[in-house]
Amino acid sequence: MSGIDNGAHIGGLIGGYLATMIVGVKYKSTKRETINGLIVYTLLVAFLLYTVFYLI
């Protein structure tokens, strides 16, 4: 089908994966999981801010 962007699907896949790592950060069982969740959350927010202010 024409008009379907594969990049959008791949971006959705990666974004969904990162979002699932972030969900429930305060309910993680180990300190390492909590730190990983916070790092991913920070990177995702930074990337979203970058795309909003520099790419649009």
Secondary structure as UniProt FT lines:
FT   TURN            2..3
FT   HELIX           6..22
FT   TURN            23..24
FT   HELIX           25..27
FT   HELIX           31..50
FT   HELIX           51..55
//
